[in-house]
Amino acid sequence: MADGSSPAGAFPFLNVIGAAERSISRTLATVVLGAVAGLVAALAALTVVMLAATAITARGGNIGWTQAIGRLMVGDRPGRALTSYIFELAVVGASSMAAAGAFTAVSARRAGRPLQSFLTIAPRFRWRHALVGLLVFLPVVAAEIWLDGLAKGASPAPLATPGASGLHRVAYAAAALVFLWLAALAEELLFRGWLLQQTHALTRSLMAVVAVNAVVFTLAHGDLSVGGLLTRLAMGAGWAWVVLRLDGVEFTTGAHLANNLGIALLAQPVMLATAPSQAFDPASFALQIGTVAILALAVEVWVRRQGPARRLSRLAI
């Protein structure tokens, strides 16, 4: 990584900011307006998901809407069918994308630049980068979960839920792919997109840009355990560096999806209940940090081998 004193403006992804974004007072106003817009959009998305899920649950269980809502709100109820977790997936994906999309739409409007500029400096979103990020990182996440399961004797993977039919497994996996993609894209848009660029608007220190991104990303997840804090700090810093080197969030969105998808398919289903704090596991921590470091290093080696002459040409890929 470059020295902390190096100007962050050396990275094209950060150079899209305009003069309006360098004003602290204007930035604060944007944050307030964007937060209000994001909250309203998230509530609207939640309402739509809740109405649809309640109707389906009431009809499937032949119960009233009040009972259906009560059932949906108890995430850790026993005997849940695999497909019932699609509700939580829809809540997370739809609300995250609605909130992040509305926030950055307000930011883009006030900055006078297109929303896509928070995602990439390429002419269009590079789906190939996202696919590579998914395919590269998913086996890594699967290996982490497998090794962790060997050490701790983990429960069967959600996809191996006893009694679930093949159709239900496919439906759950498809829903996880779609909704966790929305959630991953929302986080990358907000943290590795808007926040990276906005931090650079207020400082030229590369170290500050990456550090602020890692800290905010970590605190936003609300996991204050030692392992959770350190892992997300490293993940936030590593992914921020990858975004800067690849001039966009496409690859990290794919990697982020792989991380969430691997957990939802192989470790534990997404639930709205707060996960219990777990004791710090040095081996698990080292494994997760190591994979992020290897990923960032691999991207750095690839970028350096491309050379300046191919920098612009790869933006169209």
C-alpha positions in Angstrom: 0.0 0.0 0.0 1.2 3.5 -0.7 2.6 5.6 2.1 0.0 7.5 4.2 1.5 10.8 3.1 0.8 10.1 -0.6 -2.0 12.2 -2.1 -5.2 10.2 -2.3 -6.0 12.2 -5.5 -3.5 9.9 -7.3 -6.4 7.5 -7.6 -8.9 8.2 -10.5 -11.9 6.9 -8.5 -11.4 9.7 -6.0 -10.9 12.4 -8.6 -14.6 12.6 -9.6 -15.5 14.8 -6.6 -16.5 18.4 -7.4 -16.0 21.7 -5.5 -19.4 21.4 -3.9 -18.4 18.3 -2.0 -15.4 20.0 -0.4 -17.6 22.2 1.7 -18.1 20.8 5.2 -21.4 22.6 5.8 -22.7 21.4 2.5 -21.6 17.9 3.2 -23.4 17.9 6.5 -26.6 19.1 4.8 -26.2 16.4 2.2 -25.8 13.7 5.0 -29.0 14.9 6.8 -31.1 15.1 3.6 -29.7 11.8 2.3 -30.4 10.1 5.7 -34.0 11.3 5.6 -34.4 10.1 2.1 -32.8 6.8 2.9 -35.0 6.3 5.9 -38.2 7.0 4.0 -37.1 4.7 1.1 -36.2 1.9 3.5 -39.5 2.2 5.3 -41.3 2.0 2.0 -39.4 -1.1 1.0 -40.0 -2.7 4.3 -43.7 -2.0 4.0 -43.9 -3.7 0.6 -41.9 -6.7 1.8 -44.0 -7.0 4.9 -47.3 -6.8 3.1 -46.2 -9.4 0.6 -44.8 -11.8 3.2 -47.9 -11.4 5.5 -50.2 -12.2 2.6 -48.2 -15.3 1.6 -47.9 -16.5 5.3 -51.6 -15.9 6.0 -52.7 -17.8 2.9 -50.2 -20.6 3.3 -51.0 -21.2 7.0 -54.7 -20.4 6.7 -54.4 -17.8 9.5 -55.3 -14.2 9.9 -53.0 -11.3 9.1 -52.3 -10.5 12.7 -51.2 -14.0 13.4 -49.1 -14.0 10.2 -47.3 -10.8 11.3 -46.7 -12.3 14.7 -45.2 -15.4 13.2 -42.9 -13.4 10.9 -41.6 -11.3 13.8 -40.3 -14.4 15.7 -37.2 -15.2 13.8 -35.9 -18.0 16.1 -39.2 -19.9 16.2 -38.6 -23.7 16.1 -39.3 -25.9 13.1 -38.9 -23.2 10.5 -39.0 -24.2 6.8 -36.0 -23.3 4.7 -38.1 -21.1 2.4 -39.4 -19.1 5.4 -36.0 -17.4 5.6 -36.6 -15.7 2.3 -38.6 -13.1 4.3 -35.4 -12.0 6.1 -33.4 -12.0 2.9 -36.0 -9.8 1.3 -36.0 -7.4 4.2 -32.2 -7.1 4.3 -31.8 -6.8 0.5 -34.7 -4.5 -0.3 -34.3 -2.1 2.6 -30.5 -1.8 2.2 -30.7 -1.1 -1.5 -33.6 1.4 -1.0 -31.7 3.3 1.8 -28.3 3.4 0.1 -29.8 4.2 -3.3 -31.9 7.1 -2.0 -29.0 8.4 0.1 -26.6 8.4 -2.9 -29.2 9.7 -5.2 -29.5 12.8 -3.0 -25.7 13.1 -2.9 -25.4 12.8 -6.6 -28.0 15.4 -7.2 -26.4 17.9 -4.8 -22.9 17.1 -6.3 -24.1 17.5 -9.8 -22.8 14.2 -11.1 -24.3 10.9 -12.1 -25.1 8.2 -9.6 -22.9 5.8 -11.4 -19.9 7.8 -10.6 -20.2 6.5 -7.0 -19.8 3.0 -8.4 -17.1 3.2 -11.1 -15.2 5.5 -13.4 -15.8 3.1 -16.2 -18.4 3.9 -18.9 -20.7 1.3 -17.5 -20.9 -1.1 -14.5 -18.4 -3.9 -15.1 -20.4 -7.0 -14.5 -17.4 -9.2 -15.4 -15.4 -7.7 -12.5 -18.3 -8.5 -10.1 -18.5 -12.1 -11.4 -14.8 -12.6 -11.0 -15.0 -11.2 -7.4 -17.8 -13.7 -6.6 -16.1 -16.7 -8.2 -12.7 -16.0 -6.7 -14.0 -15.3 -3.1 -16.8 -17.8 -2.8 -14.5 -20.9 -2.6 -12.4 -19.0 -0.1 -15.4 -18.3 2.1 -16.6 -21.9 1.7 -13.2 -23.2 2.8 -13.2 -20.8 5.8 -16.7 -22.1 6.9 -15.6 -25.7 6.4 -12.5 -25.3 8.5 -14.4 -23.4 11.2 -16.9 -26.2 11.2 -14.2 -28.8 11.7 -12.9 -27.0 14.7 -16.2 -26.2 16.3 -18.5 -28.9 15.1 -21.0 -26.6 13.4 -24.6 -27.4 12.6 -25.7 -28.6 9.1 -25.6 -26.0 6.4 -28.9 -24.2 5.6 -28.9 -25.9 2.2 -28.7 -29.2 4.0 -31.7 -28.5 6.2 -33.5 -31.8 6.9 -36.8 -32.2 5.2 -36.4 -29.4 2.7 -37.3 -30.4 -0.9 -35.0 -29.8 -3.8 -37.3 -27.1 -5.1 -37.2 -25.3 -1.7 -33.4 -25.5 -1.7 -33.3 -23.9 -5.1 -35.8 -21.2 -4.2 -33.8 -20.3 -1.0 -30.5 -20.2 -2.9 -32.0 -18.1 -5.7 -33.5 -15.7 -3.2 -30.2 -15.5 -1.3 -28.3 -14.7 -4.5 -30.7 -11.9 -5.5 -31.3 -10.2 -2.2 -27.8 -10.6 -0.9 -26.5 -9.1 -4.1 -28.7 -6.0 -3.4 -27.4 -5.8 0.1 -23.8 -6.1 -1.0 -24.2 -3.5 -3.7 -25.9 -1.2 -1.3 -23.0 -1.4 1.2 -20.4 -1.0 -1.5 -22.2 2.0 -3.0 -22.5 3.7 0.4 -19.1 2.8 2.0 -16.6 2.1 -0.8 -18.4 4.5 -3.1 -19.8 7.6 -1.5 -17.8 7.5 1.8 -14.4 6.9 0.1 -15.0 9.8 -2.3 -16.5 12.1 0.3 -13.6 11.5 2.7 -11.2 12.4 0.0 -13.1 15.6 -0.6 -12.1 16.6 3.0 -8.5 15.2 3.1 -5.7 14.3 0.8 -4.3 11.7 3.1 -4.7 8.2 1.7 -4.2 6.7 5.1 -7.1 8.8 6.4 -9.4 7.9 3.5 -8.9 4.2 4.0 -8.9 4.3 7.8 -12.2 6.3 8.0 -13.8 3.9 5.6 -12.7 0.9 7.6 -13.8 2.3 10.9 -17.3 3.5 9.7 -17.9 0.2 7.9 -17.0 -1.7 11.1 -19.2 0.4 13.4 -22.1 0.4 11.0 -22.4 -3.4 11.5 -22.9 -3.0 15.3 -20.7 -6.0 16.2 -18.5 -4.8 19.1 -16.8 -8.1 19.9 -13.1 -8.1 19.5 -13.1 -10.6 16.6 -15.9 -8.7 14.8 -14.2 -5.3 15.2 -10.8 -6.5 14.0 -12.1 -8.6 11.2 -14.3 -5.9 9.7 -11.6 -3.3 10.2 -9.2 -5.4 8.1 -12.0 -6.2 5.6 -13.0 -2.6 5.2 -9.4 -1.5 4.7 -8.6 -4.3 2.3 -11.7 -3.8 0.2 -11.3 0.0 0.1 -7.8 -0.5 -1.3 -9.1 -2.9 -3.9 -11.7 -0.4 -5.0 -9.0 2.3 -5.4 -6.8 0.0 -7.4 -9.6 -1.2 -9.7 -11.3 2.2 -10.1 -14.7 0.9 -9.0 -16.7 -1.2 -6.6 -17.6 -4.0 -9.0 -15.1 -6.5 -7.8 -15.6 -5.9 -4.1 -19.4 -6.1 -4.6 -18.9 -9.6 -6.0 -16.5 -10.5 -3.2 -18.9 -9.0 -0.6 -21.7 -11.1 -2.1 -19.6 -14.2 -1.9 -19.0 -13.5 1.8 -22.7 -13.1 2.6 -23.8 -15.8 0.3 -21.4 -18.3 1.7 -22.6 -17.7 5.2 -26.3 -17.8 4.2 -26.0 -21.1 2.2 -23.3 -22.9 4.3 -23.2 -21.5 7.8 -26.5 -20.0 9.1 -29.6 -18.4 7.5 -30.1 -14.6 7.7 -32.3 -13.7 10.7 -33.3 -10.3 12.0 -32.5 -11.2 15.6 -29.2 -9.9 17.0 -26.6 -12.6 16.9 -25.1 -13.5 20.2 -21.5 -12.3 20.9 -18.9 -15.0 20.5 -15.5 -15.4 22.1 -12.5 -14.2 20.2 -11.0 -17.1 18.2 -7.5 -16.3 17.1 -7.4 -19.1 14.5 -10.7 -18.0 12.8 -9.6 -14.4 13.0 -6.2 -15.2 11.3 -8.0 -17.2 8.6 -10.4 -14.4 7.7 -7.7 -11.6 7.8 -5.4 -13.8 5.8 -7.9 -14.3 3.0 -8.6 -10.5 2.7 -4.9 -9.8 2.7 -4.3 -12.3 0.0 -7.1 -10.9 -2.1 -5.8 -7.4 -1.8 -2.3 -8.6 -2.6 -3.5 -10.5 -5.7 -5.3 -7.5 -7.0 -2.3 -5.3 -6.5 -0.1 -7.7 -8.4 -2.6 -8.0 -11.2 -2.9 -4.2 -11.5 0.9 -3.7 -11.5 1.3 -6.3 -14.3 -1.3 -4.5 -16.4 0.9 -1.4 -16.6 -0.2 2.2 -17.3 -0.9 1.5 -21.0 -3.7 -0.9 -20.2 -5.3 1.0 -17.4 -7.8 2.8 -19.6 -8.5 -0.2 -21.8 -9.5 -2.4 -18.8 -12.1 0.2 -17.7 -14.4 -1.0 -20.5 -14.2 -4.7 -19.4 
